[in-house]
């Protein structure tokens, strides 16, 4: 599937600075987001931890929350830990009608080779702005509530 721009951490930071209306969608788990995130990021995890099993499972509310909080015409940049989940999220959004999409290729932690060595620095290693905690109105809890998602 094509149509998703691949961006380095520096390129994404510059794109966000240039377009205040752009959305940075952090699709990592709530726990990952709380540990550190971009101050511009909205947390809508692609996967969540099941209360019953503790296992990570598909977030069945992902699209409902994104539909409620991300305008269809907005430029949407997706990010995760290493760039894989975010690319998957971008493809889902593309299939659902979003057309202006980008992916943070190295993610939060950086792209690594098969030995675990960083081959492209992620957001943190690039020295870009980092916030921690839930992120107030940018947290998944707040976004679910504003979207009217079940069990908000």
C-alpha positions in Angstrom: 0.0 0.0 0.0 1.4 3.4 -0.9 0.5 7.0 -0.2 2.0 7.2 3.2 5.0 9.5 3.4 8.0 8.1 5.4 9.7 10.7 7.6 12.7 10.8 9.8 12.4 12.2 13.3 13.9 15.5 12.2 11.7 15.8 9.2 8.6 15.1 11.2 9.5 17.7 13.8 10.0 20.2 11.0 6.7 19.3 9.4 4.9 19.7 12.7 6.5 23.1 13.3 5.5 24.2 9.8 1.8 23.0 10.1 0.2 23.7 13.5 -3.0 22.0 12.3 -1.2 18.7 11.6 -2.0 15.8 13.9 0.7 13.6 15.5 -1.0 10.4 16.4 1.0 8.3 18.8 -0.3 4.7 18.5 1.8 3.2 21.2 0.2 1.7 24.3 -0.9 4.0 27.1 2.1 2.8 29.2 4.6 3.7 26.5 3.0 7.1 26.0 3.1 7.9 29.7 6.8 7.0 29.9 7.5 9.7 27.2 5.9 11.3 24.2 6.1 14.3 21.9 4.3 17.3 23.4 2.2 17.5 20.2 1.1 13.8 20.2 -2.4 12.5 20.7 -2.4 8.9 22.2 -4.7 6.5 20.4 -3.1 3.1 20.9 -3.4 0.5 18.1 -3.2 -2.1 20.8 -4.3 -2.2 24.4 -3.6 -4.5 27.4 -6.5 -6.8 28.1 -7.7 -6.4 31.7 -8.7 -10.1 31.7 -5.4 -11.6 30.4 -2.9 -8.9 30.6 -2.0 -9.6 27.0 -1.7 -6.9 24.3 -4.7 -7.1 22.0 -6.2 -5.1 19.1 -7.8 -1.8 20.3 -11.4 -2.3 19.1 -12.0 1.4 19.7 -9.1 2.7 17.7 -11.1 3.8 14.6 -14.0 5.2 16.6 -11.7 7.4 18.7 -9.6 8.5 15.7 -12.8 9.3 13.7 -14.0 11.5 16.7 -10.8 13.4 17.3 -8.9 13.6 13.9 -10.4 15.6 11.0 -10.4 13.7 7.7 -8.7 16.5 5.9 -5.9 16.9 8.4 -2.3 15.9 7.8 -1.9 12.9 10.1 1.6 11.7 11.1 1.6 8.3 12.9 4.3 7.3 15.3 5.1 4.3 17.6 8.2 2.7 19.1 10.0 1.6 15.9 7.8 2.6 13.0 6.0 -0.7 12.4 2.7 -0.2 14.3 2.5 3.4 13.1 2.8 2.3 9.5 0.0 -0.3 10.1 -2.1 2.5 11.7 -1.5 4.8 8.7 -2.6 2.0 6.3 -5.8 1.5 8.4 -6.5 5.2 8.2 -5.8 5.3 4.5 -8.3 2.4 4.0 -10.8 4.4 6.0 -10.5 7.6 3.9 -7.7 9.7 5.3 -5.5 10.7 2.4 -2.8 12.9 4.0 -0.7 10.5 6.0 2.9 10.2 7.2 4.8 7.7 9.2 7.7 8.3 11.7 10.0 5.6 10.2 12.3 5.2 13.2 9.6 5.7 15.8 10.3 6.8 19.3 13.1 4.4 20.0 14.9 4.2 16.7 15.1 1.8 13.8 17.4 -1.1 14.5 19.2 -3.7 12.5 19.0 -7.5 13.2 21.6 -7.1 15.9 19.7 -4.4 17.7 22.0 -1.6 16.7 20.4 1.8 15.9 20.5 2.5 12.2 18.2 5.5 12.3 17.7 7.6 15.4 14.2 7.8 16.8 12.5 10.8 18.3 14.4 10.6 21.7 17.9 10.0 20.2 17.3 12.9 17.8 17.0 15.2 20.8 13.5 16.3 20.1 11.0 17.6 22.7 9.8 15.0 25.2 6.9 15.2 27.7 5.9 12.5 30.1 2.7 11.5 32.0 -0.7 11.1 30.5 -0.6 14.3 28.5 -3.9 15.7 29.9 -6.3 16.3 27.0 -3.9 14.4 24.7 -4.2 11.2 26.7 -6.1 8.2 25.5 -8.4 8.4 28.5 -9.4 12.0 27.6 -9.7 11.3 23.9 -11.9 8.3 24.6 -14.1 10.4 26.8 -14.4 13.2 24.2 -15.2 10.5 21.6 -17.8 9.0 23.8 -16.2 5.6 23.6 -17.4 2.7 25.7 -16.1 2.5 29.3 -14.5 5.9 29.1 
